[in-house]
Amino acid sequence: MTESVSQRAQTEIGKVRDYSANNYAPLPLVVESAKGAWITDVDGKRYLDCLSAFSSTTFGHAYEPFLEVLRAQTEKISIASRAVYVEGFGDFAESLAKLAGKEMILAMNTGAEANETAIKIARKWGYRVKGVEEGKAKIIGAEGNFHGRTTTMISLSNDEKARADYGPFTPGFELVPFNDAEAIRAAIDEHTVAVILEPIQGEAGVSVPDEGYLQAVREITREHDVLLILDEVQTGFGRTGTTFRFEAEGVDPDLITVAKALGGGIMPVSAVIGDEDVMGVLTPGTHGSTFGGNPLAAAIGKAVVDELATGRWQRHSQELHPVLFDGLRALEGRGVTAVRGAGLWAGVDINPAIGTAHDVCMDLIERGILAKDAKPATLRLAPPFVVTREEIDLLVREFTAAIEARWAAAQERA
């Protein structure tokens, strides 16, 4: 804990450390409130939020149109089980399916749940439709992926930190290198029912595959009668400049998983999206969720879809993309080794000679910018869509100052 943290903040941090399991390593600030693209801590200091709760607050904090929906829906009904029909859920399901160019959805709560659901659907489809021998279904994933932290999802991961001491793991998965379509072709056998990929790997440091990779994977999976599942939990809903990343790649997946931004920065909402020929393998009692598709989630999700259907936020992201990326790439060769990303989502590799990504994040906090390291040498920037040109200029200016100060110090040491 740094000396600059106030006693009020230290008290809160101390309680969290005493009474909450230690599964996160938060930055040393305590948030009190947030509005738009800005977060305010308990001491009144404001930070430009370039984390966006890992893309959950894509529309910023306390977005008024969503708050209006929240107030109106909670006055009517917030929670009801799927044992009954509730007005509004059908509209949400229709709008989300149409936004993705598909026929139906299955509503859940979190990204991990959506990915678990997609795995279950793919396996059932494999047995019921493809004719794979019962208990033999195989799903191929990519190294470096992040599909969640449930037991099944870490079984699909090669992140040893996430996997340590949690075995035995769920069988039925095989990993191949990311950005290698031929490795997927080689891994497919008669038991393969699906390939699951993130169009851009966020937790891996905003790792963007080569152009044509997803198209090649789509061709291979069609050739072998294998489902393509795209995890758009972080890339979806405009984060990369298009409503879904697969649109920019010209790909039509069989199943799409979404979450985070779908909740409008208010509550967890997720879904699996697909066509009836795949989703139709589910029947009553074979899968469910008490809170999945609850009235409040449906109302907020519908409001999010309506905003995206206008296209204005996607255009806004595209317009600000060069402002952000030109500024960041100007630092390559002097403290920054690489910049990757799309839309308003950037992964920035830090030259180890000037410090770690976490070191830079701490510098940015002092400068009023909130960001987080994804890997020891990589930090992510993901400002909300409500950010303005002036705020992006501020981000670039402060980021540049932080990097240049460290670069100058490193040059002096050398």
Secondary structure as UniProt FT lines:
FT   TURN            3..4
FT   HELIX           7..19
FT   STRAND          31..36
FT   STRAND          38..41
FT   TURN            42..43
FT   STRAND          46..49
FT   HELIX           52..55
FT   TURN            56..59
FT   HELIX           64..76
FT   TURN            82..83
FT   TURN            87..88
FT   HELIX           89..99
FT   TURN            100..101
FT   STRAND          104..108
FT   HELIX           111..125
FT   HELIX           126..130
FT   TURN            134..135
FT   STRAND          138..142
FT   TURN            143..144
FT   HELIX           151..155
FT   HELIX           160..163
FT   TURN            164..165
FT   STRAND          173..176
FT   TURN            178..179
FT   HELIX           181..187
FT   TURN            190..191
FT   STRAND          192..197
FT   TURN            202..205
FT   TURN            211..212
FT   HELIX           213..223
FT   TURN            224..225
FT   STRAND          227..231
FT   TURN            233..240
FT   HELIX           245..248
FT   TURN            249..250
FT   STRAND          255..258
FT   HELIX           260..263
FT   TURN            264..266
FT   STRAND          270..274
FT   HELIX           276..279
FT   TURN            280..281
FT   TURN            284..285
FT   TURN            292..293
FT   HELIX           295..309
FT   HELIX           312..329
FT   TURN            330..331
FT   TURN            333..335
FT   STRAND          336..342
FT   TURN            343..344
FT   STRAND          345..350
FT   HELIX           352..354
FT   HELIX           357..366
FT   TURN            367..368
FT   STRAND          369..370
FT   STRAND          372..375
FT   TURN            376..377
FT   STRAND          378..381
FT   TURN            385..386
FT   HELIX           389..413
//
